């Protein structure tokens, strides 16, 4: 489907778009396709101490869930780096937030940040010219049947679904 050896499709949930000093990844998920094999990763950050109520409502993530299921931020960022640093391409949807937070976390823990990103939202805009650009609207309009968006793993599956659709209807993606 893709002309790459290692593809990463990722999505991040964060504690707040507006929190600059306390901006943290709450959930990181990725679908990694390498040499024809597909695997999923789904990490939670237990070092988050603030999730505004509106963000909790959207993501269904709570401090107690993160403390219970999460790993330390340092370990999570190390794992993210190991998962994505050698990707030929990283696909994300509306990737500004994802790129920003990954860059901040890599900088904080002194990891190099030479990643090749592609914004699936821009591909959708160019190829499909949809009425709405929201990930859930685009994916559902193409037949994706999940409804638990803002769970970053579900969002990764929606992105992969869109990429598969575009590949099947319009040819190989670059």
Secondary structure, DSSP 8 states (H G I E B T S, - for coil): -BS-SEEEEEEEEES-SS-STT--EEEEEEEEEETTEEEEEEEEBTT-----HHHHHHH---HHHHHHH-B-HHHHHHHHHHHHTT-SEEEESSTHHHHHHHHHHHHHTT------EEEHHHHHHHHH--S---HHHHHHHTT-----TTSHHHHHHHHHHHHHHHHHHH--B-
